[in-house]
Amino acid sequence: SENDLPKGSTSPVSDFLSLGIPEPVYQVVEVKSDGTISNKSINRRQLLKSSGLRPRDIRSVDPSLWLTNSMPSLLVREHAILLNLGSLRAIVMQECVLIFNYNRRGGKAFVDTLLPRLHPENTNGGPLIPFVLEVVEAALLSRIQRLEQRMMELEPRVQSQLEVVPRRLTGDILERLRISKQTLVELTSRAGALRQMLLDLLEDTEEIRRICILGKPCTLNRINNTVECLVPSEKEIAE
């Protein structure tokens, strides 16, 4: 917020305006906790205000920085979670999720996975999971399924090429094998980066707890690492 800035300094939004640079406007798809979906245009100022994020937080999901933010990440903030999973870039809040570049394959696969999970009849009598956790789980599930799908498409192609090699070793066959190997190395790298991100997250107990209390009247006591809530029932849900 501008109140947190030193005297004499300006906010990043003010810097945009003073330099004559148009303030970034994002085209996003909003999915609410009740499953309703809509298209929205939102500028950076509105985005920061509604999500409680800082300007530097937006960089991990900003579509204009696509090439510089290729590593998967799941960033937990006080009022939002930022997801960067392949072509899926999203901001998760207590009652909605904003999806950037929805028309990319990752965005569509994510929504197809998420929407059925938001209907109570699909829980099979199990406990309802908080919306934020449903979104995070759907995002991870859709990304893993995409990696598995690419592997299933690649495997038979490589197998058929290897069967031909002993009988017919030509430049064309070797070139196909080289391309397949390059694709496999890329796929392995992406899967490994996602796996490492998950391992790092699971080892950070504090981050896991911050996810569980996101948007609730609760705080995390850093001294004894316990959850403190204003409403007893919220504490039970968080635990």
N, C-alpha and C positions, 0 to 999 in steps of 0.2 A: 504494500500500500504506500501511497505517497507520504503518509504520516511517518513512516519508518525511515524516510530518506534524510540524509544530512542536510543542514541548511544550505541553501544556495544550489542544491542539485535538483534535477527534474526527473520525472518518471520516464520510463522507456516510451510510453505512449506519447508524452509531451515531446520527447525527442523526435519521434516520427513526424509530428505535426510541425515542429519548428523548422525541420529540415526540408519541409515540403514533400515528404515521402508519404504516400497514401498508407493509412493504417491497414494492416493485413485483415482481410475478410475471409473466413473459412466457410466452405460449403460442407456441411456435416449432415449425417443422418442420426436422428435422436430416437432411441428406443427407451420407453419408460417402463417402470416396474410392472405395469399392468399389461404390457405387451403391445401397446400402441406405438406406431412407428411413423415418423414424419421427417421431411426435409427442412433444414434450417440454414440461414445465412447468419453467421455470428462473427463480429469483429473481435480483435484481441482484447479490447477493454471489457466487453461483455463477458468474454470467456474467462478472463481472470477474476472478474467479480463473482460470477456464478459458481466457479469451482474452488475459489480460495487459493488458487495457485499463484506462483511467482512467474515473471516472464521467462526466466531461465528454465523453468520446469517444462514449458511448452515446447522447447526445442526437441525433446525426445519424440514428440508426435507430430511435429510440424511437417506437412507434406513437402514444403519447399526445401527441406534439409534431408531429403530421402537418402541420398548417397552417403552423407556423412554420419547417419544414424542407422547403420545396417545391423548392429549387434542387438540381439533380443534383450529386452529389459522390462521389468515390472517395478515401477517406482511408487512407493507408498507415501502419501502426504496426509496432512491432517483431515482434509475433507474430500480427497479424491485419490484415485489410483490411475497411473498412466501406463498404458499397455503399448509396447512396441514388439510385435511378433510377426516378422516377415512383412507381408504387405498389409497387415492389420495394424492400424494406429488408432487408439481410442482413449477416451478419458471416462473413467467410471466414477459416478457419484452415487449418493445414497438412493436416489429415486430414478436415475436415468443414466444412460451411457451415450456419449457422443462419438460417432465413428467418422473418421476422416477417410477420404478417397474410397467411399463405399463401393464404387463400381469395380474396384480391383477384386481379384479372386478371393483374397483373404477376408475382406470385409463381408462379401456375400456369404461365404462359408460360415463365418462367425454368426451372422444373423440367423441363418438356417439352423444352426445348432442351438442358439439361445432361445428363440421364440417358443419352441415346444416346452422348454424347461420352466417357462414363466406361468404355465397353466396348472392349477392345483390338481386337475384330473390326471396329470402325467407323473405325479409323485408316487403312484402305486401304494398309497397309504403311509409312506414314510414321512419323516419330519420335513417341514418347509425350511429351505436354506435361505438365509438372508440374500437379498437381491445382489449385493456386491459380490458375494461369494459365487452365486450362480453365474454372474457375468465373467468372473475370472476363470472359473472352471470351464465354461463354454469356450472361452478364448483359447485356453490351453488345449482343450480337446480338439477343437477345429484345426489348430495348427499341427498337432500331432497326427491327426487323420490325413492332413494334406501331405505331410512328409511320408507317411506310410503309403499313400496312394502313388506318389512319385516313385517310391521304391518298387512297388508292385508293377508299375509300368516299365521300369528300367530292367528289372531282373530277367524276364523272358527274352527281351531283346539281346541282352548280353549273352545269355545262355545259347541262343541260336547262333550268334556270331562265333562263339567259342567252338561250337560243334563243326562249323565250316572250316576253321583254321587248319586242322590237320590235312584236309583234302585239297584246299585251294587257298594258298597264302598269296594274296595279291595286295597291291597298294590300296585298292578300294576297301578291302576287308580290314586292313590295318588302320586305315583312316577312321572307319566306323568304330573300331575298338578304342582308338584314341579319344574320340568324342564321347563315347560311353564312359570311359574311365574318368574323363574330365567332369562329366555330369555326376558320376558317383562320388568323386572327391568333394565336389561342391555340396552335394546332399549330405554327406557324412559330416562336413564342417558345420552346416546349419543345424543338424541334429545334435552335434556335440556342443555347440554354443547354447542351444536351448536347454540341454541336459545340465550344463554347468550353471546356468542361470537358476534353474530350479533347485539344484543342490545348495547353491549359495543362499537362496531364500529360505529353504527349509532349515538350514543351520542357524539362521538368525531368528531366534525366538521372539525378540522384540518386534521385528517386522510382522511376523505372523499375528501377534496380538494386536498390532496397530490395524491390520486388515480387519480383524474381528470386531473392533470397536468403532470402525469408520462410520461417521455420521451419527453416532450414539452419544448421549450425555455422559460419556465416560472418559477417563484419562488413564494413562499408564504411569504408575509410580516407578520411577527409574531407580529408586533406592532399594526397594525390596522386590521390584519387577512384578508387581501385582496390578490387577485391574480394579479401578475405583469408579463406581457409577453413582449418579444421583438417585436413580430409580433401581431398587433391588431386583426387579424383574429383568431389567436391561443387563444387569451383571450376570444373572443366570444364563441369559441368551448368549452373552459374549463368551462366558466360560464354556 
